[in-house]
Amino acid sequence: MTITTKDEDCDKNERYGKICELIWNLKVSVNNSLPDGSTRKVIFPPVRRKKVALLIIGQSPNHNGVPDAATDREQTIQHTKRYEFIRRNLCSPFDDRLNHRHYEKLVAFVRQVDERLGVWWELAELTKKLCVEFTDALPLATIPRTGDFDSVIEQRNPMCPVRNSCKDILSAILDYYEPRVILAHGWLPSTLLRELHAQNQDTLLSTSTFIVSEDKQRQIHLSRFIDDGLDEFCRDRLITEMKARWPFRRTEDLRGF
């Protein structure tokens, strides 16, 4: 069992509060309207509940998969605490407002590397042992396949202020979660992670790209979209790469996770 001191808990709370502040400031600074005229939604990363074995970083939350537009930071935090990522009760009616299918596909994918991986409530129920958490490189929800994402992030402009804010936020999230393994799911998280950690930033962005951050003890795997952006060959190659470098062995005592 891992025992934390009150000072460590205060430090984690302070770091989480700083992340929320950075994200909220980004929300306020982005004034462009959504294609359907609705309010821009924001998602905070979940409060750290367990040691994070694997952090999956996506592009941006799906606007259509965020059920409510919180009007203040506290409401947004409460939403992230409730969100299950994959459904706890499979018998309940499926709610199309929620993005469970997306996360279920991602969890099924990484379980090909280690079937012990699970989301927070599965660890709480002791059905899984290694914690998977999710976050996004752009914490503002965007509407897929409309050009909305590109209207917020200027892909080819390294000096884009939103892009630079996302890089600062992602760096703070990594320091907060301290994940052992990171899987980038999309061009933006892959690009930002490469800038934060890679020695050679000219390395081609591909599923064969693997980065080791020696100072942070992180393994980082870069990829395009896993669910619909990779063919079967690339998916198999990514799984093989992750298995070959996977730090959690079968004989390892996982009680600290």
N, C-alpha and C positions, 0 to 999 in steps of 0.2 A: 504493500500500500504506500502511495506517495503522500507524505504529510506536508502541507504548506503552512507557512507562518502567516501571521496577520499582516506583516510588512509586505510579503509576497502577494497576498490577496489585494492589498491596497494598490500595489504597483500595477497589477493586472487590471484592476478597475480603472485606474488612471489612464493606462494605455488604451483601454477600450473606449473610454470617454473621449480621448483625443481622436481616435479613428472616427467615431460618430460625428464629432465636431468638424473634421476635415470633409467628411462626406456631405454633411448638411450644408457647409459652406459652398461645396461644389454645386449642389442642387440649386442654391440661391443664385449662383453666378451664371448658370445656364438658362438663358431666357428664351431660347427658341421654342416655339410651340410644337406640340405633337401633330402629326398629320390629321388626326381625327378631332383635334381641338381640345382634347382632355388634358387634365393636369399631369405634369411629369411626376412619376412615382420614384421613390428612392428605397433602396434596400440596404440595411446594415448587415454586416457579417454576424453570424450567431455569437453569443457570448461563449467563451471557451469553457466547455463542460468537462472534457477529458483531454489527456494528451493526444495530439493529433498525429496519427500515423500517416495519413494521406490527405492532402489538401488538393481538391480539384478546382481550378480557376477557369471560369468561363468568360465569355465576351461581355455580356450584359444581361440583366434579368429580362425576361419576356414580359412586356407590359401587360399582355393578355393573361399572364399567369400570376399576376399580383392582385389579390382580390380586393384590397382596399388601399386608398390613397391616404396615408396617415398625414395628419395636419401638423404634427410636431414630432420632435425627436423621441419622446417617451413612448408615444403610440407606435412609432416605427420599431423601437426596441422590443416592445411587447409582441409585436407581430413576428419578429425573428425568433423569439423564445417559443412561440406556439408552432411555428412551421415545422412539419415533420419530414419534408423532402420526399419520402416514400410513405405510402399509406400504412398506418398501423393496423387499421381494420379493413381488410380486403373485402369484407361483406357489405361495407357501407356503399351507398350510391357514389359513383364517380362524379367528382365536381370538376367540370371543364375549366373553371376559373383557375384551378391550381395546376402546377406544372409537374405533377407526380410522374407522368409518363416519361418526361425528359430525364428526371433524376433516377428513375427505376432503370432506364437503359444504361446510364452511366455506372450505377452501382453494379448492375449485372456484368458490365464490361470489366470493371476492375476486380470483380470476384473471380475472373478467370486467372488473375495473378495470385490472389489469396482469398479463399472463401470465408476467412475469418473477418473480413472487412464488413463494417456495418455503420449505420447512422446512429445518432445519439440515443434514441429511444431503444434501439436494439441492444446497445451496450448496457443501458439501464436495466433491461430485462434479462441480461446475461445470455442472450442468444448469439451475440457476436463479441469479438475481443479487440478488434483494431478499429479505431475511430476514423471515419471518413467525414470531412467537413467540406463545405462548398462556399465559394465566394466568386465575385466577378471583377474583372479588371476595370470595367466601367460600372459603378454601383447605381447608376441611373437606369431605370427601365426604359427600353426602347421597343418600338413596334417592328417585328420581324418583316423582312422582305418588302420594305417600303422606302428604303433609303434613309430612314430615321436615324439609324446608328451612324451613318456617314455624315449626317447633318450635325452631329454632336462631336464626333472625333474626325479630325482631318488626318486621314491615314498616312499621307505622304509628307506631312509637315511635322518634323521632330520638335518644333518649337510651339506647337499647338498648346495653349494654356490648359485646356481640359485634359489633354494627353499627359502633360507634366503633372497635373494634380492627381491623375489616376496612378501615376508612377509613385508619387509620394505616399498615397493612400495604400497602395499594394505593399510597399516596403514596410509601412507601419503594421499592416495585417500580418505579414510574415513574421515580424518580430514578436507580435502578440501570440500567434498560434504556435510558433516554433515547430512547424511540421517537419517530419523526418523525410517524407517524399512529397514531391509536388508534381502534379500533372496539369500542364497548360492545355486548355481546350478551346483553341481559336487563335487567330493571328495576333490580336492585341495582347493577351496575357503572355504569349510566347515571346513577342517582341520586347515587352517590358521586363520579363524575367531575364532575357538575354542581356539587356542593358544593365540590369541590376547585378548580375552574377557572372556572365561569361567573360573569359579572358580575351577571346577573339570574337568581337561582335560582328565580324564579317562572315562568320560561319553560316552556311546555308540553312534556312529554317526548314526543317523536315522532320519526319517521324523518327529518323535515325539520330537526331541531335540529342545528346545527353550532356548535362552539366553537373559537375560536382562543386558545391560551395563548401570548401574545406573549413572556413572559419565558422560557418553556421551549421555544419554537419547536415547539409541538405543534398538530396538527390533530386534533380529537376529534369523532367521529360517534356519535351516540346512537341506539340502536335497541332494539326488543323482540327476542324470539327470532327469529333469522334463518331457522333451518331449518324450523320449523313454526309460528311465531307471526306471520309476515307474509304477506299475500296478494301476488299477483304484481305488482300495481300498486305497493305499498310497496317491494317488493324492487327493482323497476326504478328507482324514485325514489331509493333509497339508493345504488344503483350510479351513477346519473347524478350525484348530489351528490358522491360520492367522486371520480369522474373529473374533474369540473369543478375540484376543489381539489387534485388529485393533484400532489405536489411533484416527482416523479421523471419528468423528460422523456426522450424517446427519445434526444436528442442528448447527454444528460448522461453524464459519465464516472462509472461506478458502481464503479470499482475500490476505492474506500474502503468499500464495503459488502460 
